[in-house]
Amino acid sequence: MAQCTPGVTTDLLVRVQQHREETFGGFTASYGVKRLVWFERHDDIEVAIRREKTVKRWRRQWKFNVIEEDNPDWRDLAVDLGFPPLK
């Protein structure tokens, strides 16, 4: 079953590496989330935090719909950022 977990970071590449190496705790570590399937960029951290809080309140299907709008195959977007494909 797919999992969706939003989060705010100022360095997406570092966060992706943390998740892949399982050095970042919380939901992602508990459920083995390693693929980056959706992200948004914001110029203002306060806007990003408000957006994260909003998305966390969404129903699961709403999150799936947003992901599938731009990434219908749930492809690992980290590969586009220079990371090797996961096994």
N, C-alpha and C positions, 0 to 999 in steps of 0.2 A: 504494500500500500504506500502511495506517495505521501511525503510529508512536506509541509510548507512552514518555513520559519523566517519571518522578517527580522532584520536587525540593522542597527546603524553602525557604520564604521567610517573613519576618515582615511583608511587605506584598504581598499578592496583586495588588493593582491596579498597583503599580509593576512587578512581575514580568511581568504580562500585557502591559503597554505595552512593556517591553523586548523581549519576544519578537515582538510585532507590528512593532516598528521594527527588528528584527534587531540590537539593540545588546547582546544577551546571548549570549555565546559558547557553545561546547561543542556537545553533541548537537543541541540545538534549532536553532542557527544552521546547522550542517552539513547538516541534513535539512529545513530550512525549516518547522519546526513553529511554527505561529502560533495554532492554535485551542486553547482551554481546554475539554477534554471531561470532566474529572474532577478533583476536589480534595477534600481532607479538611482539616478544621480541628482543631487541637490547642491546648489551653491551655498546654501545657508544651513548650518547644522540644526538650528532651531526648527526650521521647516522640515528637515529630515526626521527629527525626533517626533514631531507632531504626526507626520505621515506614518511612521512606524507604529505609533500608538493606534492610529486609525486602522491600519491594515491588520494589526493583531486582534482587533475586535471583529473583523469580518468573519463571516461563515467560511468554512473550509472550501465550499464550492465556489464562492466568489474569488478566493485566492487562486483556485485552479483555473477559473475563467480568465483571470488577468495573465497568468503564465501562458496559457494556451493561445491567447490572442497573438502573442509575439513569438512563442516557442512551442508550437503544437506537439512536437516530438519529445519535449522535455530534454532537449540536448544539453550537455554540460557546457555552459557558456565560458567556463574557465579555460577551455581549450583555445577559444578565441583570444584569451588574454595571455597566451603563451605557456599554459600548463599542459603537461602531457595528459593524454586520455586516461581515465581510470579503467582498471581491469574489470 
